């Protein structure tokens, strides 16, 4: 654990670019573990606010509902841009994370969650972004997963995919995934499914 006495100071912040994200250029000085200091250093950080994401699981059918949509970052990375992922989206001003994920589940999958449980809160890529993601597991009726979803004015074209749990858990070995999808599936693989079904362990 880091010593709580260690200090870091941001000497200057400038907006290097403002668009879908804001690129902030920071000048920083921070303490060293050996008692010295490092800096001034220049670091660039992407900033736009926090996000929510949810793994959709049907405990009765033992199925996972994922979503598939075009992702430009995957395209540039040289993998299939139609990425299999979990529901995710931005927390709008004035919304709580729980309100945001309830909205995103409906917008991206067309489903209404029966229950929502927080898995954890994570820094997506702290070396280059200020973004935090709140990851949830929501129970749903997978048999209702159908059609195409997303907000047209945001250019979204999303389809839900209902997979057997074992097939979904194999995805990290067969498909590139977002980090939050991998974290959520890892959580599911270590969860006692009987407890989610309401059965005694």
MIDOSE-1310 file (N, C-alpha, C; in nm, 2 decimals, decimal comma, always signed):
residues 201
xxxx	+0,08/-0,12/+0,00/+0,00/+0,00/+0,00/+0,09/+0,13/+0,00; +0,04/+0,23/-0,07/+0,12/+0,35/-0,08/+0,11/+0,42/+0,05; +0,23/+0,49/+0,09/+0,23/+0,57/+0,21/+0,13/+0,69/+0,20; +0,04/+0,70/+0,29/-0,06/+0,81/+0,28/+0,01/+0,95/+0,29
xxxx	+0,13/+0,96/+0,33/+0,20/+1,09/+0,34/+0,26/+1,13/+0,21; +0,26/+1,04/+0,11/+0,31/+1,08/-0,02/+0,21/+1,19/-0,08; +0,27/+1,29/-0,15/+0,19/+1,39/-0,20/+0,22/+1,41/-0,35; +0,12/+1,45/-0,43/+0,13/+1,48/-0,57/+0,06/+1,61/-0,59
xxxx	+0,12/+1,70/-0,67/+0,06/+1,83/-0,70/+0,05/+1,86/-0,85; -0,06/+1,90/-0,89/-0,08/+1,94/-1,03/-0,05/+2,09/-1,04; +0,06/+2,13/-1,10/+0,10/+2,26/-1,11/+0,03/+2,34/-1,22; -0,02/+2,27/-1,32/-0,09/+2,34/-1,43/-0,17/+2,24/-1,51
xxxx	-0,29/+2,28/-1,55/-0,38/+2,20/-1,63/-0,42/+2,28/-1,76; -0,41/+2,22/-1,87/-0,45/+2,29/-2,00/-0,53/+2,19/-2,08; -0,63/+2,24/-2,15/-0,71/+2,16/-2,24/-0,64/+2,16/-2,38; -0,58/+2,04/-2,41/-0,51/+2,03/-2,53/-0,60/+2,00/-2,65
xxxx	-0,72/+1,94/-2,62/-0,82/+1,91/-2,72/-0,95/+1,90/-2,65; -1,06/+1,95/-2,71/-1,19/+1,93/-2,66/-1,28/+1,88/-2,77; -1,34/+1,77/-2,75/-1,44/+1,71/-2,84/-1,52/+1,61/-2,77; -1,54/+1,48/-2,82/-1,61/+1,38/-2,75/-1,55/+1,35/-2,61
xxxx	-1,41/+1,36/-2,61/-1,33/+1,36/-2,49/-1,26/+1,49/-2,48; -1,22/+1,52/-2,36/-1,13/+1,64/-2,34/-0,99/+1,58/-2,31; -0,89/+1,62/-2,38/-0,75/+1,58/-2,35/-0,69/+1,69/-2,27; -0,65/+1,66/-2,15/-0,59/+1,75/-2,06/-0,44/+1,73/-2,05
xxxx	-0,37/+1,84/-2,06/-0,22/+1,83/-2,04/-0,18/+1,88/-1,91; -0,13/+1,80/-1,82/-0,10/+1,83/-1,68/+0,05/+1,84/-1,66; +0,09/+1,94/-1,58/+0,22/+1,95/-1,53/+0,22/+1,91/-1,38; +0,30/+1,81/-1,34/+0,28/+1,74/-1,21/+0,42/+1,73/-1,15
xxxx	+0,42/+1,74/-1,01/+0,53/+1,71/-0,93/+0,48/+1,61/-0,82; +0,55/+1,50/-0,80/+0,50/+1,41/-0,69/+0,62/+1,35/-0,62; +0,59/+1,31/-0,49/+0,69/+1,25/-0,41/+0,74/+1,11/-0,46; +0,86/+1,08/-0,43/+0,92/+0,95/-0,45/+0,91/+0,86/-0,33
xxxx	+0,91/+0,73/-0,35/+0,91/+0,64/-0,24/+1,03/+0,65/-0,15; +1,14/+0,70/-0,21/+1,27/+0,71/-0,13/+1,28/+0,84/-0,06; +1,18/+0,93/-0,06/+1,18/+1,05/+0,01/+1,21/+1,17/-0,08; +1,25/+1,15/-0,20/+1,27/+1,26/-0,30/+1,15/+1,30/-0,37
xxxx	+1,17/+1,38/-0,48/+1,05/+1,42/-0,56/+1,09/+1,39/-0,71; +0,98/+1,38/-0,79/+0,99/+1,37/-0,93/+0,92/+1,48/-1,00; +0,98/+1,54/-1,10/+0,91/+1,64/-1,17/+0,99/+1,77/-1,18; +0,92/+1,87/-1,25/+0,79/+1,86/-1,31/+0,78/+1,76/-1,43
xxxx	+0,67/+1,69/-1,44/+0,64/+1,60/-1,55/+0,52/+1,65/-1,62; +0,52/+1,62/-1,75/+0,40/+1,65/-1,83/+0,33/+1,52/-1,86; +0,20/+1,51/-1,83/+0,12/+1,39/-1,86/-0,01/+1,44/-1,93; -0,05/+1,36/-2,02/-0,18/+1,38/-2,09/-0,29/+1,28/-2,04
xxxx	-0,41/+1,33/-2,01/-0,51/+1,25/-1,96/-0,64/+1,28/-2,04; -0,71/+1,17/-2,08/-0,84/+1,18/-2,14/-0,94/+1,19/-2,03; -1,03/+1,29/-2,04/-1,13/+1,31/-1,94/-1,27/+1,34/-2,00; -1,37/+1,27/-1,96/-1,51/+1,29/-2,00/-1,61/+1,26/-1,89
xxxx	-1,57/+1,20/-1,79/-1,67/+1,16/-1,68/-1,67/+1,01/-1,68; -1,76/+0,96/-1,59/-1,76/+0,82/-1,55/-1,87/+0,74/-1,63; -1,85/+0,61/-1,63/-1,94/+0,52/-1,71/-2,00/+0,41/-1,62; -2,10/+0,35/-1,67/-2,16/+0,23/-1,61/-2,16/+0,12/-1,71
xxxx	-2,15/-0,01/-1,66/-2,16/-0,12/-1,75/-2,23/-0,23/-1,67; -2,30/-0,33/-1,74/-2,37/-0,43/-1,67/-2,36/-0,56/-1,75; -2,33/-0,67/-1,68/-2,35/-0,80/-1,73/-2,49/-0,85/-1,71; -2,56/-0,89/-1,82/-2,70/-0,93/-1,80/-2,71/-1,08/-1,80
xxxx	-2,77/-1,13/-1,69/-2,77/-1,27/-1,66/-2,91/-1,32/-1,63; -2,95/-1,43/-1,69/-3,08/-1,50/-1,66/-3,05/-1,62/-1,58; -3,07/-1,62/-1,45/-3,04/-1,73/-1,37/-3,13/-1,85/-1,39; -3,25/-1,83/-1,44/-3,34/-1,94/-1,46/-3,30/-2,02/-1,58
xxxx	-3,26/-1,95/-1,69/-3,22/-2,02/-1,81/-3,07/-2,04/-1,82; -2,99/-1,99/-1,72/-2,85/-2,00/-1,71/-2,79/-1,94/-1,84; -2,84/-1,82/-1,88/-2,79/-1,76/-2,00/-2,74/-1,62/-1,97; -2,64/-1,57/-2,05/-2,59/-1,44/-2,05/-2,63/-1,36/-2,17
xxxx	-2,68/-1,24/-2,15/-2,72/-1,16/-2,26/-2,61/-1,05/-2,28; -2,54/-1,06/-2,40/-2,44/-0,96/-2,43/-2,49/-0,88/-2,55; -2,42/-0,78/-2,59/-2,46/-0,69/-2,70/-2,35/-0,68/-2,80; -2,38/-0,66/-2,92/-2,29/-0,65/-3,03/-2,31/-0,52/-3,10
xxxx	-2,20/-0,44/-3,12/-2,21/-0,32/-3,20/-2,07/-0,28/-3,25; -2,07/-0,18/-3,35/-1,95/-0,14/-3,41/-1,87/-0,05/-3,30; -1,74/-0,08/-3,29/-1,65/+0,00/-3,21/-1,53/+0,05/-3,29; -1,52/+0,18/-3,30/-1,41/+0,24/-3,38/-1,27/+0,20/-3,32
xxxx	-1,26/+0,20/-3,19/-1,13/+0,16/-3,13/-1,08/+0,02/-3,17; -1,18/-0,07/-3,17/-1,15/-0,21/-3,21/-1,10/-0,21/-3,35; -1,17/-0,13/-3,44/-1,14/-0,13/-3,58/-0,99/-0,08/-3,60; -0,95/+0,03/-3,53/-0,82/+0,08/-3,54/-0,72/-0,02/-3,48
xxxx	-0,76/-0,10/-3,38/-0,67/-0,20/-3,32/-0,65/-0,32/-3,42; -0,73/-0,33/-3,52/-0,71/-0,44/-3,62/-0,79/-0,57/-3,59; -0,89/-0,56/-3,50/-0,97/-0,67/-3,47/-1,11/-0,64/-3,53; -1,20/-0,74/-3,52/-1,34/-0,72/-3,57/-1,40/-0,60/-3,50
xxxx	-1,44/-0,50/-3,58/-1,50/-0,38/-3,51/-1,64/-0,41/-3,46; -1,71/-0,52/-3,49/-1,84/-0,55/-3,43/-1,81/-0,63/-3,31; -1,79/-0,56/-3,20/-1,74/-0,61/-3,07/-1,86/-0,67/-2,99; -1,83/-0,79/-2,94/-1,93/-0,85/-2,84/-1,89/-0,79/-2,71
xxxx	-1,99/-0,74/-2,64/-1,96/-0,66/-2,51/-2,07/-0,67/-2,42; -2,06/-0,61/-2,30/-2,17/-0,59/-2,21/-2,23/-0,45/-2,23; -2,35/-0,44/-2,18/-2,42/-0,31/-2,19/-2,33/-0,20/-2,12; -2,32/-0,08/-2,17/-2,23/+0,02/-2,11/-2,27/+0,16/-2,16
xxxx	-2,25/+0,26/-2,08/-2,28/+0,39/-2,13/-2,24/+0,50/-2,03; -2,25/+0,62/-2,07/-2,21/+0,73/-1,98/-2,31/+0,76/-1,87; -2,26/+0,81/-1,76/-2,35/+0,86/-1,65/-2,38/+1,01/-1,69; -2,51/+1,04/-1,72/-2,55/+1,17/-1,75/-2,55/+1,26/-1,63
xxxx	-2,53/+1,39/-1,65/-2,54/+1,49/-1,54/-2,67/+1,47/-1,46; -2,65/+1,47/-1,33/-2,77/+1,45/-1,24/-2,81/+1,31/-1,21; -2,75/+1,21/-1,28/-2,79/+1,07/-1,26/-2,70/+1,01/-1,16; -2,75/+0,91/-1,09/-2,67/+0,82/-1,01/-2,62/+0,71/-1,10
xxxx	-2,52/+0,64/-1,06/-2,47/+0,52/-1,14/-2,59/+0,42/-1,16; -2,67/+0,40/-1,06/-2,77/+0,30/-1,07/-2,88/+0,35/-1,17; -2,91/+0,47/-1,16/-3,01/+0,53/-1,26/-2,96/+0,52/-1,40; -2,83/+0,54/-1,42/-2,77/+0,54/-1,55/-2,77/+0,40/-1,61
xxxx	-2,73/+0,30/-1,53/-2,73/+0,16/-1,58/-2,87/+0,11/-1,61; -2,96/+0,15/-1,53/-3,10/+0,10/-1,56/-3,14/+0,16/-1,69; -3,11/+0,28/-1,72/-3,14/+0,34/-1,85/-3,07/+0,27/-1,97; -2,94/+0,25/-1,95/-2,86/+0,19/-2,05/-2,91/+0,04/-2,08
xxxx	-2,95/-0,03/-1,98/-2,99/-0,17/-2,01/-3,11/-0,17/-2,10; -3,21/-0,08/-2,08/-3,32/-0,07/-2,16/-3,29/-0,02/-2,30; -3,20/+0,08/-2,31/-3,17/+0,14/-2,44/-3,09/+0,04/-2,53; -3,00/-0,04/-2,47/-2,91/-0,12/-2,55/-2,96/-0,26/-2,57
xxxx	-3,04/-0,31/-2,48/-3,08/-0,45/-2,49/-3,24/-0,46/-2,51; -3,31/-0,36/-2,48/-3,46/-0,37/-2,48/-3,51/-0,45/-2,36; -3,43/-0,48/-2,26/-3,48/-0,56/-2,15/-3,50/-0,47/-2,03; -3,58/-0,52/-1,94/-3,60/-0,46/-1,81/-3,54/-0,54/-1,70
xxxx	-3,45/-0,49/-1,62/-3,38/-0,57/-1,52/-3,47/-0,60/-1,40; -3,46/-0,73/-1,35/-3,54/-0,77/-1,23/-3,46/-0,72/-1,11; -3,33/-0,73/-1,11/-3,25/-0,69/-1,00/-3,11/-0,64/-1,05; -3,05/-0,56/-0,98/-2,92/-0,51/-1,02/-2,82/-0,51/-0,90
xxxx	-2,71/-0,57/-0,92/-2,61/-0,58/-0,81/-2,47/-0,52/-0,85; -2,41/-0,44/-0,77/-2,28/-0,38/-0,80/-2,17/-0,49/-0,79; -2,09/-0,51/-0,89/-1,98/-0,59/-0,89/-1,86/-0,52/-0,83; -1,84/-0,40/-0,88/-1,72/-0,32/-0,83/-1,70/-0,19/-0,91
xxxx	-1,62/-0,10/-0,87/-1,58/+0,02/-0,94/-1,43/+0,01/-0,97; -1,40/+0,05/-1,10/-1,27/+0,03/-1,15/-1,22/+0,15/-1,23; -1,09/+0,18/-1,22/-1,03/+0,28/-1,31/-1,00/+0,21/-1,45; -1,06/+0,26/-1,55/-1,05/+0,19/-1,68/-0,91/+0,18/-1,73
xxxx	-0,84/+0,29/-1,73/-0,70/+0,30/-1,78/-0,63/+0,41/-1,71; -0,59/+0,40/-1,58/-0,55/+0,52/-1,51/-0,42/+0,58/-1,56; -0,34/+0,51/-1,65/-0,22/+0,57/-1,70/-0,25/+0,67/-1,81; -0,38/+0,68/-1,86/-0,41/+0,77/-1,96/-0,55/+0,83/-1,96
xxxx	-0,63/+0,79/-1,86/-0,77/+0,83/-1,85/-0,82/+0,85/-1,71; -0,90/+0,95/-1,68/-0,96/+0,97/-1,55/-1,09/+0,89/-1,53; -1,13/+0,81/-1,63/-1,26/+0,74/-1,63/-1,27/+0,63/-1,53; -1,38/+0,63/-1,45/-1,41/+0,52/-1,36/-1,53/+0,45/-1,42
xxxx	-1,54/+0,32/-1,41/-1,65/+0,24/-1,45/-1,71/+0,17/-1,34; -1,84/+0,18/-1,32/-1,92/+0,11/-1,22/-1,98/-0,02/-1,29; -1,94/-0,14/-1,25/-1,98/-0,26/-1,32/-2,08/-0,33/-1,23; -2,19/-0,37/-1,30/-2,31/-0,43/-1,23/-2,33/-0,57/-1,29
xxxx	-2,41/-0,65/-1,22/-2,47/-0,77/-1,28/-2,62/-0,74/-1,26; -2,70/-0,75/-1,37/-2,84/-0,74/-1,37/-2,91/-0,87/-1,41; -3,01/-0,91/-1,34/-3,08/-1,03/-1,38/-3,19/-0,99/-1,47; -3,21/-1,07/-1,58/-3,31/-1,04/-1,69/-3,37/-1,17/-1,73
xxxx	-3,47/-1,15/-1,82/-3,53/-1,26/-1,89/-3,47/-1,27/-2,03; -3,38/-1,36/-2,05/-3,31/-1,38/-2,17/-3,39/-1,41/-2,29; -3,51/-1,47/-2,27/-3,60/-1,51/-2,38/-3,66/-1,39/-2,44; -3,65/-1,27/-2,38/-3,71/-1,15/-2,44/-3,60/-1,07/-2,52
xxxx	-3,48/-1,12/-2,52/-3,37/-1,05/-2,60/-3,39/-1,07/-2,75; -3,43/-0,96/-2,82/-3,45/-0,97/-2,96/-3,45/-0,83/-3,02; -3,44/-0,83/-3,15/-3,45/-0,70/-3,22/-3,32/-0,62/-3,22; -3,33/-0,50/-3,26/-3,21/-0,41/-3,27/-3,24/-0,28/-3,18
xxxx	-3,13/-0,23/-3,12/-3,15/-0,13/-3,02/-3,05/-0,02/-3,03; -3,05/+0,07/-2,94/-2,96/+0,19/-2,94/-3,03/+0,31/-2,98; -2,97/+0,43/-2,96/-3,02/+0,56/-2,99/-2,98/+0,60/-3,13; -3,07/+0,62/-3,22/-3,04/+0,66/-3,35/-2,97/+0,79/-3,36
xxxx	-3,00/+0,89/-3,28/-2,94/+1,02/-3,29/-2,79/+1,01/-3,24; -2,75/+0,90/-3,17/-2,61/+0,88/-3,13/-2,54/+0,78/-3,23; -2,61/+0,74/-3,33/-2,55/+0,65/-3,43/-2,53/+0,51/-3,38; -2,61/+0,47/-3,28/-2,60/+0,34/-3,23/-2,68/+0,23/-3,31
xxxx	-2,63/+0,12/-3,33/-2,69/+0,01/-3,39/-2,65/-0,12/-3,31; -2,73/-0,16/-3,22/-2,69/-0,26/-3,12/-2,79/-0,38/-3,13; -2,74/-0,50/-3,13/-2,82/-0,62/-3,12/-2,78/-0,71/-3,00; -2,88/-0,76/-2,92/-2,85/-0,84/-2,81/-2,82/-0,99/-2,85
xxxx	-2,74/-1,05/-2,78/-2,70/-1,19/-2,81/-2,72/-1,27/-2,68; -2,81/-1,37/-2,68/-2,83/-1,46/-2,56/-2,75/-1,58/-2,58; -2,65/-1,60/-2,49/-2,56/-1,72/-2,49/-2,57/-1,80/-2,37; -2,55/-1,93/-2,38/-2,54/-2,02/-2,26/-2,42/-1,96/-2,18
xxxx	-2,44/-1,97/-2,05/-2,33/-1,92/-1,96/-2,19/-1,98/-1,99; -2,19/-2,11/-2,01/-2,06/-2,17/-2,04/-2,00/-2,11/-2,17; -2,08/-2,09/-2,27/-2,03/-2,03/-2,40/-1,98/-1,89/-2,38; -2,06/-1,81/-2,30/-2,01/-1,67/-2,27/-1,88/-1,67/-2,19
xxxx	-1,86/-1,76/-2,10/-1,74/-1,76/-2,02/-1,62/-1,81/-2,10; -1,64/-1,87/-2,22/-1,53/-1,91/-2,30/-1,49/-1,79/-2,40; -1,57/-1,68/-2,40/-1,54/-1,57/-2,49/-1,40/-1,51/-2,48; -1,35/-1,50/-2,35/-1,21/-1,44/-2,34/-1,10/-1,52/-2,42
xxxx	-1,13/-1,65/-2,44/-1,03/-1,73/-2,51/-1,05/-1,73/-2,66; -1,16/-1,67/-2,70/-1,19/-1,68/-2,85/-1,21/-1,55/-2,91; -1,24/-1,44/-2,84/-1,28/-1,31/-2,89/-1,21/-1,20/-2,81; -1,16/-1,09/-2,88/-1,11/-0,98/-2,81/-1,23/-0,91/-2,74
xxxx	-1,22/-0,88/-2,61/-1,32/-0,82/-2,53/-1,28/-0,69/-2,47; -1,37/-0,60/-2,43/-1,34/-0,49/-2,35/-1,30/-0,53/-2,21; -1,22/-0,45/-2,14/-1,17/-0,49/-2,01/-1,29/-0,51/-1,92; -1,39/-0,42/-1,93/-1,51/-0,44/-1,83/-1,59/-0,56/-1,86
xxxx	-1,60/-0,61/-1,99/-1,66/-0,73/-2,02/-1,58/-0,85/-1,96; -1,45/-0,84/-1,97/-1,37/-0,95/-1,92/-1,38/-0,95/-1,76; -1,38/-0,84/-1,70/-1,40/-0,83/-1,55/-1,53/-0,89/-1,51; -1,64/-0,86/-1,58/-1,77/-0,90/-1,54/-1,78/-1,05/-1,56
xxxx	-1,73/-1,11/-1,68/-1,74/-1,25/-1,70/-1,65/-1,33/-1,60; -1,54/-1,27/-1,56/-1,45/-1,33/-1,46/-1,53/-1,34/-1,33; -1,60/-1,23/-1,29/-1,68/-1,23/-1,17/-1,79/-1,34/-1,18; -1,85/-1,35/-1,29/-1,96/-1,45/-1,31/-1,90/-1,59/-1,29
xxxx	-1,78/-1,62/-1,35/-1,72/-1,75/-1,34/-1,69/-1,79/-1,20; -1,67/-1,69/-1,11/-1,64/-1,72/-0,97/-1,76/-1,71/-0,87; -1,88/-1,69/-0,93/-2,00/-1,67/-0,85/-2,07/-1,80/-0,84; -2,13/-1,82/-0,72/-2,20/-1,94/-0,69/-2,34/-1,93/-0,76
xxxx	-2,36/-1,99/-0,88/-2,48/-1,97/-0,96/-2,60/-2,01/-0,88; -2,60/-2,12/-0,80/-2,71/-2,16/-0,72/-2,77/-2,05/-0,63; -2,68/-1,97/-0,58/-2,72/-1,86/-0,50/-2,79/-1,75/-0,58; -2,75/-1,73/-0,70/-2,82/-1,63/-0,79/-2,95/-1,68/-0,83
xxxx	-2,97/-1,82/-0,84/-3,10/-1,88/-0,87/-3,19/-1,88/-0,75; -3,14/-1,84/-0,64/-3,22/-1,85/-0,52/-3,22/-1,98/-0,45; -3,13/-2,07/-0,49/-3,13/-2,20/-0,43/-3,02/-2,20/-0,32; -3,04/-2,29/-0,22/-2,94/-2,29/-0,11/-2,81/-2,35/-0,16
x	-2,70/-2,30/-0,11/-2,56/-2,34/-0,15/-2,53/-2,48/-0,09
